[in-house]
Amino acid sequence: MPKMKSNRSLMKRIKVTGSGKLKYVHAYKGHHAPYKTAKQSRQLRRAGIIDKTDYSRIKFMIVK
C-alpha cells in the first residue's frame, strides 16, 4: 500500500496554530474591493479559524 499524500494546495492555504487550531486567510478580499463596506473589508483582513466540525475532514487531507 503506498503512502498517503497530503493535499499540497490545502497545505499552502492553512496553518496550524500552537494550540492545534487551523487558521486560514479569508477569500473575496480583493475582488470588487471599492464596493465593499469598510466593516466588511476590515473583517476580511483578520484570519479565520476553521470550525471544529471540519477538523476531521481537513486533517485527513493534511496527513504528513
PDB file with SEQRES, HELIX, SHEET and CRYST1 records, atoms N, CA, C and O in Angstrom:
SEQRES   1 A   64  MET PRO LYS MET LYS SER ASN ARG SER LEU MET LYS ARG          
SEQRES   2 A   64  ILE LYS VAL THR GLY SER GLY LYS LEU LYS TYR VAL HIS          
SEQRES   3 A   64  ALA TYR LYS GLY HIS HIS ALA PRO TYR LYS THR ALA LYS          
SEQRES   4 A   64  GLN SER ARG GLN LEU ARG ARG ALA GLY ILE ILE ASP LYS          
SEQRES   5 A   64  THR ASP TYR SER ARG ILE LYS PHE MET ILE VAL LYS              
HELIX    1 AA1 ARG A    8  ARG A   13  1                                   6    
HELIX    2 AA2 ALA A   33  TYR A   35  5                                   3    
HELIX    3 AA3 ALA A   38  ARG A   45  1                                   8    
HELIX    4 AA4 LYS A   52  ASP A   54  5                                   3    
HELIX    5 AA5 TYR A   55  MET A   61  1                                   7    
SHEET    1 AA1 3 ILE A  14  VAL A  16  0                                        
SHEET    2 AA1 3 LEU A  22  VAL A  25 -1                                        
SHEET    3 AA1 3 ALA A  47  ILE A  49 -1                                        
CRYST1    1.000    1.000    1.000  90.00  90.00  90.00 P 1           1          
ATOM      1  N   MET A   1       0.849  -1.189   0.000  1.00  0.00           N  
ATOM      2  CA  MET A   1       0.000   0.000   0.000  1.00  0.00           C  
ATOM      3  C   MET A   1       0.888   1.243   0.000  1.00  0.00           C  
ATOM      4  O   MET A   1       1.762   1.369   0.858  1.00  0.00           O  
ATOM      5  N   PRO A   2       0.681   2.176  -0.956  1.00  0.00           N  
ATOM      6  CA  PRO A   2       1.511   3.383  -0.982  1.00  0.00           C  
ATOM      7  C   PRO A   2       1.156   4.337   0.148  1.00  0.00           C  
ATOM      8  O   PRO A   2       0.084   4.252   0.747  1.00  0.00           O  
ATOM      9  N   LYS A   3       2.081   5.246   0.423  1.00  0.00           N  
ATOM     10  CA  LYS A   3       1.847   6.238   1.469  1.00  0.00           C  
ATOM     11  C   LYS A   3       0.770   7.222   1.044  1.00  0.00           C  
ATOM     12  O   LYS A   3       0.579   7.474  -0.146  1.00  0.00           O  
ATOM     13  N   MET A   4       0.059   7.781   2.036  1.00  0.00           N  
ATOM     14  CA  MET A   4      -0.938   8.807   1.766  1.00  0.00           C  
ATOM     15  C   MET A   4      -0.223  10.105   1.426  1.00  0.00           C  
ATOM     16  O   MET A   4       0.757  10.464   2.078  1.00  0.00           O  
ATOM     17  N   LYS A   5      -0.705  10.807   0.413  1.00  0.00           N  
ATOM     18  CA  LYS A   5      -0.134  12.100   0.059  1.00  0.00           C  
ATOM     19  C   LYS A   5      -0.998  13.196   0.653  1.00  0.00           C  
ATOM     20  O   LYS A   5      -2.225  13.096   0.678  1.00  0.00           O  
ATOM     21  N   SER A   6      -0.333  14.255   1.136  1.00  0.00           N  
ATOM     22  CA  SER A   6      -1.086  15.384   1.662  1.00  0.00           C  
ATOM     23  C   SER A   6      -1.518  16.267   0.500  1.00  0.00           C  
ATOM     24  O   SER A   6      -0.881  16.278  -0.553  1.00  0.00           O  
ATOM     25  N   ASN A   7      -2.583  16.991   0.694  1.00  0.00           N  
ATOM     26  CA  ASN A   7      -3.103  17.909  -0.317  1.00  0.00           C  
ATOM     27  C   ASN A   7      -2.255  19.177  -0.268  1.00  0.00           C  
ATOM     28  O   ASN A   7      -2.427  19.999   0.632  1.00  0.00           O  
ATOM     29  N   ARG A   8      -1.345  19.344  -1.221  1.00  0.00           N  
ATOM     30  CA  ARG A   8      -0.383  20.432  -1.181  1.00  0.00           C  
ATOM     31  C   ARG A   8      -1.042  21.795  -1.359  1.00  0.00           C  
ATOM     32  O   ARG A   8      -0.573  22.776  -0.782  1.00  0.00           O  
ATOM     33  N   SER A   9      -2.110  21.882  -2.136  1.00  0.00           N  
ATOM     34  CA  SER A   9      -2.779  23.168  -2.308  1.00  0.00           C  
ATOM     35  C   SER A   9      -3.425  23.613  -0.999  1.00  0.00           C  
ATOM     36  O   SER A   9      -3.451  24.805  -0.693  1.00  0.00           O  
ATOM     37  N   LEU A  10      -3.939  22.673  -0.234  1.00  0.00           N  
ATOM     38  CA  LEU A  10      -4.527  22.999   1.057  1.00  0.00           C  
ATOM     39  C   LEU A  10      -3.447  23.366   2.076  1.00  0.00           C  
ATOM     40  O   LEU A  10      -3.646  24.248   2.912  1.00  0.00           O  
ATOM     41  N   MET A  11      -2.311  22.685   1.998  1.00  0.00           N  
ATOM     42  CA  MET A  11      -1.214  22.963   2.928  1.00  0.00           C  
ATOM     43  C   MET A  11      -0.715  24.399   2.782  1.00  0.00           C  
ATOM     44  O   MET A  11      -0.249  24.994   3.753  1.00  0.00           O  
ATOM     45  N   LYS A  12      -0.810  24.963   1.569  1.00  0.00           N  
ATOM     46  CA  LYS A  12      -0.365  26.341   1.335  1.00  0.00           C  
ATOM     47  C   LYS A  12      -1.379  27.355   1.839  1.00  0.00           C  
ATOM     48  O   LYS A  12      -1.037  28.522   2.032  1.00  0.00           O  
ATOM     49  N   ARG A  13      -2.615  26.933   2.055  1.00  0.00           N  
ATOM     50  CA  ARG A  13      -3.673  27.860   2.427  1.00  0.00           C  
ATOM     51  C   ARG A  13      -3.993  27.885   3.912  1.00  0.00           C  
ATOM     52  O   ARG A  13      -4.613  28.838   4.383  1.00  0.00           O  
ATOM     53  N   ILE A  14      -3.591  26.868   4.662  1.00  0.00           N  
ATOM     54  CA  ILE A  14      -3.895  26.845   6.088  1.00  0.00           C  
ATOM     55  C   ILE A  14      -2.621  26.679   6.895  1.00  0.00           C  
ATOM     56  O   ILE A  14      -1.625  26.142   6.413  1.00  0.00           O  
ATOM     57  N   LYS A  15      -2.672  27.150   8.131  1.00  0.00           N  
ATOM     58  CA  LYS A  15      -1.567  26.985   9.068  1.00  0.00           C  
ATOM     59  C   LYS A  15      -2.139  26.410  10.360  1.00  0.00           C  
ATOM     60  O   LYS A  15      -3.276  26.704  10.727  1.00  0.00           O  
ATOM     61  N   VAL A  16      -1.351  25.596  11.041  1.00  0.00           N  
ATOM     62  CA  VAL A  16      -1.767  25.034  12.320  1.00  0.00           C  
ATOM     63  C   VAL A  16      -1.195  25.929  13.414  1.00  0.00           C  
ATOM     64  O   VAL A  16       0.008  26.189  13.444  1.00  0.00           O  
ATOM     65  N   THR A  17      -2.057  26.398  14.308  1.00  0.00           N  
ATOM     66  CA  THR A  17      -1.611  27.268  15.388  1.00  0.00           C  
ATOM     67  C   THR A  17      -0.954  26.436  16.492  1.00  0.00           C  
ATOM     68  O   THR A  17      -0.956  25.206  16.437  1.00  0.00           O  
ATOM     69  N   GLY A  18      -0.398  27.111  17.481  1.00  0.00           N  
ATOM     70  CA  GLY A  18       0.260  26.419  18.579  1.00  0.00           C  
ATOM     71  C   GLY A  18      -0.685  25.549  19.379  1.00  0.00           C  
ATOM     72  O   GLY A  18      -0.279  24.517  19.914  1.00  0.00           O  
ATOM     73  N   SER A  19      -1.952  25.959  19.467  1.00  0.00           N  
ATOM     74  CA  SER A  19      -2.927  25.178  20.228  1.00  0.00           C  
ATOM     75  C   SER A  19      -3.584  24.094  19.378  1.00  0.00           C  
ATOM     76  O   SER A  19      -4.433  23.346  19.864  1.00  0.00           O  
ATOM     77  N   GLY A  20      -3.186  24.011  18.092  1.00  0.00           N  
ATOM     78  CA  GLY A  20      -3.718  22.955  17.234  1.00  0.00           C  
ATOM     79  C   GLY A  20      -4.902  23.362  16.381  1.00  0.00           C  
ATOM     80  O   GLY A  20      -5.456  22.531  15.661  1.00  0.00           O  
ATOM     81  N   LYS A  21      -5.305  24.632  16.448  1.00  0.00           N  
ATOM     82  CA  LYS A  21      -6.403  25.096  15.608  1.00  0.00           C  
ATOM     83  C   LYS A  21      -5.897  25.331  14.192  1.00  0.00           C  
ATOM     84  O   LYS A  21      -4.694  25.473  13.973  1.00  0.00           O  
ATOM     85  N   LEU A  22      -6.809  25.372  13.238  1.00  0.00           N  
ATOM     86  CA  LEU A  22      -6.450  25.581  11.842  1.00  0.00           C  
ATOM     87  C   LEU A  22      -6.849  27.000  11.432  1.00  0.00           C  
ATOM     88  O   LEU A  22      -8.010  27.390  11.553  1.00  0.00           O  
ATOM     89  N   LYS A  23      -5.872  27.762  10.947  1.00  0.00           N  
ATOM     90  CA  LYS A  23      -6.063  29.164  10.609  1.00  0.00           C  
ATOM     91  C   LYS A  23      -5.987  29.332   9.100  1.00  0.00           C  
ATOM     92  O   LYS A  23      -5.189  28.663   8.443  1.00  0.00           O  
ATOM     93  N   TYR A  24      -6.808  30.215   8.544  1.00  0.00           N  
ATOM     94  CA  TYR A  24      -6.797  30.446   7.096  1.00  0.00           C  
ATOM     95  C   TYR A  24      -7.010  31.927   6.801  1.00  0.00           C  
ATOM     96  O   TYR A  24      -7.436  32.690   7.668  1.00  0.00           O  
ATOM     97  N   VAL A  25      -6.708  32.323   5.560  1.00  0.00           N  
ATOM     98  CA  VAL A  25      -6.909  33.698   5.112  1.00  0.00           C  
ATOM     99  C   VAL A  25      -8.252  33.766   4.392  1.00  0.00           C  
ATOM    100  O   VAL A  25      -8.572  32.897   3.581  1.00  0.00           O  
ATOM    101  N   HIS A  26      -9.031  34.797   4.690  1.00  0.00           N  
ATOM    102  CA  HIS A  26     -10.348  34.939   4.085  1.00  0.00           C  
ATOM    103  C   HIS A  26     -10.268  35.169   2.581  1.00  0.00           C  
ATOM    104  O   HIS A  26      -9.336  35.807   2.091  1.00  0.00           O  
ATOM    105  N   ALA A  27     -11.240  34.651   1.863  1.00  0.00           N  
ATOM    106  CA  ALA A  27     -11.349  34.854   0.425  1.00  0.00           C  
ATOM    107  C   ALA A  27     -12.174  36.118   0.156  1.00  0.00           C  
ATOM    108  O   ALA A  27     -12.723  36.712   1.084  1.00  0.00           O  
ATOM    109  N   TYR A  28     -12.260  36.522  -1.101  1.00  0.00           N  
ATOM    110  CA  TYR A  28     -13.081  37.654  -1.569  1.00  0.00           C  
ATOM    111  C   TYR A  28     -12.609  38.997  -1.024  1.00  0.00           C  
ATOM    112  O   TYR A  28     -13.405  39.928  -0.908  1.00  0.00           O  
ATOM    113  N   LYS A  29     -11.343  39.107  -0.694  1.00  0.00           N  
ATOM    114  CA  LYS A  29     -10.842  40.350  -0.113  1.00  0.00           C  
ATOM    115  C   LYS A  29     -10.556  41.402  -1.171  1.00  0.00           C  
ATOM    116  O   LYS A  29     -10.790  42.588  -0.940  1.00  0.00           O  
ATOM    117  N   GLY A  30     -10.054  40.987  -2.325  1.00  0.00           N  
ATOM    118  CA  GLY A  30      -9.632  41.962  -3.321  1.00  0.00           C  
ATOM    119  C   GLY A  30     -10.624  42.201  -4.443  1.00  0.00           C  
ATOM    120  O   GLY A  30     -10.620  43.272  -5.051  1.00  0.00           O  
ATOM    121  N   HIS A  31     -11.472  41.227  -4.727  1.00  0.00           N  
ATOM    122  CA  HIS A  31     -12.395  41.348  -5.851  1.00  0.00           C  
ATOM    123  C   HIS A  31     -13.517  42.317  -5.515  1.00  0.00           C  
ATOM    124  O   HIS A  31     -14.187  42.156  -4.495  1.00  0.00           O  
ATOM    125  N   HIS A  32     -13.732  43.331  -6.366  1.00  0.00           N  
ATOM    126  CA  HIS A  32     -14.735  44.387  -6.145  1.00  0.00           C  
ATOM    127  C   HIS A  32     -14.505  45.088  -4.805  1.00  0.00           C  
ATOM    128  O   HIS A  32     -15.457  45.392  -4.086  1.00  0.00           O  
ATOM    129  N   ALA A  33     -13.252  45.338  -4.478  1.00  0.00           N  
ATOM    130  CA  ALA A  33     -12.928  45.916  -3.180  1.00  0.00           C  
ATOM    131  C   ALA A  33     -13.541  47.301  -2.948  1.00  0.00           C  
ATOM    132  O   ALA A  33     -13.993  47.569  -1.834  1.00  0.00           O  
ATOM    133  N   PRO A  34     -13.579  48.200  -3.952  1.00  0.00           N  
ATOM    134  CA  PRO A  34     -14.158  49.527  -3.680  1.00  0.00           C  
ATOM    135  C   PRO A  34     -15.637  49.498  -3.313  1.00  0.00           C  
ATOM    136  O   PRO A  34     -16.139  50.435  -2.692  1.00  0.00           O  
ATOM    137  N   TYR A  35     -16.335  48.439  -3.689  1.00  0.00           N  
ATOM    138  CA  TYR A  35     -17.776  48.375  -3.421  1.00  0.00           C  
ATOM    139  C   TYR A  35     -18.100  47.712  -2.091  1.00  0.00           C  
ATOM    140  O   TYR A  35     -19.262  47.660  -1.689  1.00  0.00           O  
ATOM    141  N   LYS A  36     -17.092  47.210  -1.415  1.00  0.00           N  
ATOM    142  CA  LYS A  36     -17.330  46.602  -0.106  1.00  0.00           C  
ATOM    143  C   LYS A  36     -17.340  47.702   0.953  1.00  0.00           C  
ATOM    144  O   LYS A  36     -16.667  48.723   0.817  1.00  0.00           O  
ATOM    145  N   THR A  37     -18.111  47.473   2.001  1.00  0.00           N  
ATOM    146  CA  THR A  37     -18.136  48.439   3.095  1.00  0.00           C  
ATOM    147  C   THR A  37     -16.826  48.354   3.878  1.00  0.00           C  
ATOM    148  O   THR A  37     -16.100  47.364   3.785  1.00  0.00           O  
ATOM    149  N   ALA A  38     -16.537  49.390   4.642  1.00  0.00           N  
ATOM    150  CA  ALA A  38     -15.316  49.420   5.447  1.00  0.00           C  
ATOM    151  C   ALA A  38     -15.342  48.289   6.473  1.00  0.00           C  
ATOM    152  O   ALA A  38     -14.309  47.684   6.761  1.00  0.00           O  
ATOM    153  N   LYS A  39     -16.532  48.001   7.028  1.00  0.00           N  
ATOM    154  CA  LYS A  39     -16.661  46.930   8.013  1.00  0.00           C  
ATOM    155  C   LYS A  39     -16.335  45.580   7.386  1.00  0.00           C  
ATOM    156  O   LYS A  39     -15.649  44.758   7.995  1.00  0.00           O  
ATOM    157  N   GLN A  40     -16.823  45.352   6.180  1.00  0.00           N  
ATOM    158  CA  GLN A  40     -16.595  44.074   5.502  1.00  0.00           C  
ATOM    159  C   GLN A  40     -15.110  43.892   5.185  1.00  0.00           C  
ATOM    160  O   GLN A  40     -14.559  42.811   5.394  1.00  0.00           O  
ATOM    161  N   SER A  41     -14.458  44.950   4.677  1.00  0.00           N  
ATOM    162  CA  SER A  41     -13.032  44.873   4.352  1.00  0.00           C  
ATOM    163  C   SER A  41     -12.196  44.628   5.600  1.00  0.00           C  
ATOM    164  O   SER A  41     -11.231  43.865   5.567  1.00  0.00           O  
ATOM    165  N   ARG A  42     -12.563  45.271   6.688  1.00  0.00           N  
ATOM    166  CA  ARG A  42     -11.837  45.120   7.960  1.00  0.00           C  
ATOM    167  C   ARG A  42     -11.974  43.698   8.498  1.00  0.00           C  
ATOM    168  O   ARG A  42     -11.008  43.132   9.009  1.00  0.00           O  
ATOM    169  N   GLN A  43     -13.166  43.122   8.387  1.00  0.00           N  
ATOM    170  CA  GLN A  43     -13.382  41.771   8.887  1.00  0.00           C  
ATOM    171  C   GLN A  43     -12.694  40.719   8.029  1.00  0.00           C  
ATOM    172  O   GLN A  43     -12.282  39.676   8.538  1.00  0.00           O  
ATOM    173  N   LEU A  44     -12.568  40.984   6.730  1.00  0.00           N  
ATOM    174  CA  LEU A  44     -11.893  40.046   5.839  1.00  0.00           C  
ATOM    175  C   LEU A  44     -10.381  40.040   6.058  1.00  0.00           C  
ATOM    176  O   LEU A  44      -9.704  39.074   5.709  1.00  0.00           O  
ATOM    177  N   ARG A  45      -9.852  41.124   6.640  1.00  0.00           N  
ATOM    178  CA  ARG A  45      -8.418  41.203   6.897  1.00  0.00           C  
ATOM    179  C   ARG A  45      -7.968  40.220   7.962  1.00  0.00           C  
ATOM    180  O   ARG A  45      -6.847  39.711   7.918  1.00  0.00           O  
ATOM    181  N   ARG A  46      -8.856  39.952   8.930  1.00  0.00           N  
ATOM    182  CA  ARG A  46      -8.494  39.053  10.035  1.00  0.00           C  
ATOM    183  C   ARG A  46      -8.413  37.612   9.560  1.00  0.00           C  
ATOM    184  O   ARG A  46      -9.069  37.226   8.593  1.00  0.00           O  
ATOM    185  N   ALA A  47      -7.612  36.835  10.242  1.00  0.00           N  
ATOM    186  CA  ALA A  47      -7.508  35.408   9.921  1.00  0.00           C  
ATOM    187  C   ALA A  47      -8.759  34.696  10.418  1.00  0.00           C  
ATOM    188  O   ALA A  47      -9.341  35.076  11.435  1.00  0.00           O  
ATOM    189  N   GLY A  48      -9.162  33.670   9.698  1.00  0.00           N  
ATOM    190  CA  GLY A  48     -10.299  32.869  10.102  1.00  0.00           C  
ATOM    191  C   GLY A  48      -9.838  31.579  10.747  1.00  0.00           C  
ATOM    192  O   GLY A  48      -8.753  31.081  10.449  1.00  0.00           O  
ATOM    193  N   ILE A  49     -10.655  31.042  11.625  1.00  0.00           N  
ATOM    194  CA  ILE A  49     -10.370  29.762  12.266  1.00  0.00           C  
ATOM    195  C   ILE A  49     -11.376  28.744  11.726  1.00  0.00           C  
ATOM    196  O   ILE A  49     -12.585  28.977  11.750  1.00  0.00           O  
ATOM    197  N   ILE A  50     -10.864  27.625  11.245  1.00  0.00           N  
ATOM    198  CA  ILE A  50     -11.734  26.585  10.688  1.00  0.00           C  
ATOM    199  C   ILE A  50     -12.554  25.961  11.812  1.00  0.00           C  
ATOM    200  O   ILE A  50     -12.033  25.696  12.896  1.00  0.00           O  
ATOM    201  N   ASP A  51     -13.826  25.730  11.552  1.00  0.00           N  
ATOM    202  CA  ASP A  51     -14.750  25.200  12.549  1.00  0.00           C  
ATOM    203  C   ASP A  51     -14.353  23.785  12.961  1.00  0.00           C  
ATOM    204  O   ASP A  51     -13.807  23.027  12.160  1.00  0.00           O  
ATOM    205  N   LYS A  52     -14.629  23.441  14.205  1.00  0.00           N  
ATOM    206  CA  LYS A  52     -14.250  22.130  14.739  1.00  0.00           C  
ATOM    207  C   LYS A  52     -14.946  20.980  14.024  1.00  0.00           C  
ATOM    208  O   LYS A  52     -14.430  19.863  14.002  1.00  0.00           O  
ATOM    209  N   THR A  53     -16.116  21.244  13.439  1.00  0.00           N  
ATOM    210  CA  THR A  53     -16.832  20.189  12.731  1.00  0.00           C  
ATOM    211  C   THR A  53     -16.116  19.771  11.449  1.00  0.00           C  
ATOM    212  O   THR A  53     -16.365  18.682  10.933  1.00  0.00           O  
ATOM    213  N   ASP A  54     -15.233  20.618  10.931  1.00  0.00           N  
ATOM    214  CA  ASP A  54     -14.492  20.303   9.707  1.00  0.00           C  
ATOM    215  C   ASP A  54     -13.113  19.722   9.982  1.00  0.00           C  
ATOM    216  O   ASP A  54     -12.422  19.327   9.043  1.00  0.00           O  
ATOM    217  N   TYR A  55     -12.688  19.657  11.254  1.00  0.00           N  
ATOM    218  CA  TYR A  55     -11.329  19.219  11.579  1.00  0.00           C  
ATOM    219  C   TYR A  55     -11.008  17.824  11.035  1.00  0.00           C  
ATOM    220  O   TYR A  55      -9.937  17.625  10.462  1.00  0.00           O  
ATOM    221  N   SER A  56     -11.906  16.867  11.203  1.00  0.00           N  
ATOM    222  CA  SER A  56     -11.603  15.502  10.785  1.00  0.00           C  
ATOM    223  C   SER A  56     -11.431  15.417   9.277  1.00  0.00           C  
ATOM    224  O   SER A  56     -10.589  14.661   8.791  1.00  0.00           O  
ATOM    225  N   ARG A  57     -12.229  16.194   8.524  1.00  0.00           N  
ATOM    226  CA  ARG A  57     -12.138  16.189   7.072  1.00  0.00           C  
ATOM    227  C   ARG A  57     -10.846  16.847   6.599  1.00  0.00           C  
ATOM    228  O   ARG A  57     -10.208  16.361   5.666  1.00  0.00           O  
ATOM    229  N   ILE A  58     -10.460  17.942   7.235  1.00  0.00           N  
ATOM    230  CA  ILE A  58      -9.252  18.674   6.842  1.00  0.00           C  
ATOM    231  C   ILE A  58      -8.000  17.925   7.264  1.00  0.00           C  
ATOM    232  O   ILE A  58      -7.045  17.845   6.492  1.00  0.00           O  
ATOM    233  N   LYS A  59      -7.981  17.379   8.463  1.00  0.00           N  
ATOM    234  CA  LYS A  59      -6.800  16.670   8.946  1.00  0.00           C  
ATOM    235  C   LYS A  59      -6.486  15.442   8.098  1.00  0.00           C  
ATOM    236  O   LYS A  59      -5.330  15.029   8.002  1.00  0.00           O  
ATOM    237  N   PHE A  60      -7.521  14.858   7.480  1.00  0.00           N  
ATOM    238  CA  PHE A  60      -7.321  13.749   6.566  1.00  0.00           C  
ATOM    239  C   PHE A  60      -6.519  14.193   5.339  1.00  0.00           C  
ATOM    240  O   PHE A  60      -5.734  13.424   4.784  1.00  0.00           O  
ATOM    241  N   MET A  61      -6.732  15.458   4.922  1.00  0.00           N  
ATOM    242  CA  MET A  61      -6.058  15.979   3.734  1.00  0.00           C  
ATOM    243  C   MET A  61      -4.654  16.503   4.006  1.00  0.00           C  
ATOM    244  O   MET A  61      -3.848  16.630   3.084  1.00  0.00           O  
ATOM    245  N   ILE A  62      -4.355  16.812   5.281  1.00  0.00           N  
ATOM    246  CA  ILE A  62      -3.016  17.356   5.575  1.00  0.00           C  
ATOM    247  C   ILE A  62      -2.136  16.326   6.279  1.00  0.00           C  
ATOM    248  O   ILE A  62      -1.263  16.687   7.069  1.00  0.00           O  
ATOM    249  N   VAL A  63      -2.363  15.061   5.996  1.00  0.00           N  
ATOM    250  CA  VAL A  63      -1.547  13.982   6.564  1.00  0.00           C  
ATOM    251  C   VAL A  63      -0.104  14.177   6.132  1.00  0.00           C  
ATOM    252  O   VAL A  63       0.176  14.441   4.963  1.00  0.00           O  
ATOM    253  N   LYS A  64       0.808  14.044   7.086  1.00  0.00           N  
ATOM    254  CA  LYS A  64       2.230  14.226   6.745  1.00  0.00           C  
ATOM    255  C   LYS A  64       2.933  12.897   6.696  1.00  0.00           C  
ATOM    256  O   LYS A  64       4.133  12.842   6.426  1.00  0.00           O  
TER     257      LYS A  64                                                      
END                                                                             
